[in-house]
């Protein structure tokens, strides 16, 4: 397990942001409900919290970082796809 002292300030900042984002995504998923958009928010929250946990515990950080980039990009694309009807109206 990586102790807090072993994480660099930028890593700690990223973990705090990811956890905050995860909590916000869970909240939005709860508020939106069991719709495709709501489920995507819950999925995103799970991913952000799982990634943060993996980094803090030292579970293959390089792979977690490499997976986190497309995961986040995929969330942006998914949000756009699920909301494109709103934008085109």
N, C-alpha and C positions, 0 to 999 in steps of 0.2 A: 504494500500500500504506500502510495506517495503521501508524505506528510505535507502540510501546508507550507512548511519552511522550504521544501524542495521545489515548489512551484514558483516560477518567475512571476513578477507582477503582471505581465501581459497575459499569462495563462490564468492567473487568478481573476483578472478583469474579464476575460473571455468566459470563464466558468460562471461568474456572477451574472453576466449578460445572458448566457444560455439558460441558466436556472430561472432567471426573471422571465425570459421569453417563454420558457416551458410552462410556467405558472400562468402567464397571460393567455397562452394558447389553450390550456385546459379550461380556464374560465370562459373564454370565448366559445369553446366547444360546448360547454355546459349551457351557456346562454342561448346559443343558436339551436342546440338540440340535435337529434339524430337525423340530420339531413346530410347530404354529401359534403357540404361545406363544414358543418359541425364535426363530422367524423374526421375530416382532414385536419382540423385544428387539434383534435384530441391526438391524432397520429403524430402531428408535429410536436406537440407538447411531450409526448412519450419519447420521441427521438431526441429532443433537446435534453431532457432529464437523463435519459440513458447514456447519451454521449458524455454529459458532465460527470456522471457516476463512473463511467469507464476511465475517463482521464484522471479523476481523483484517486481511483483505486490502482492506477498504473496499468490497466489492461490494454496492451498494444497501442500506445498513444499514436504512433505513426499511422496505423490503419484507421484509427478513430478520426484523426484529422483528415485523412484522405477520403473517408466516407462522409464526413460532415459537410464538405464543400458541395458535392452533388446533391446531398440530402436537402440542404438549404436552398440550393438553386431549384431543385424539384418542387419544393414547397411554393416557391414564387410562381413557377409555371402552373402548378395545380391551382393556385389561387386565381391566377389570371383566367385559366380555362373555365373554372367554375363561376366566374363573375363576368365573363365576356358578354353575356346577354344584357347585363346591367349597363355595361359600357356602350353597347351598340344601340341602345334605346334612345 
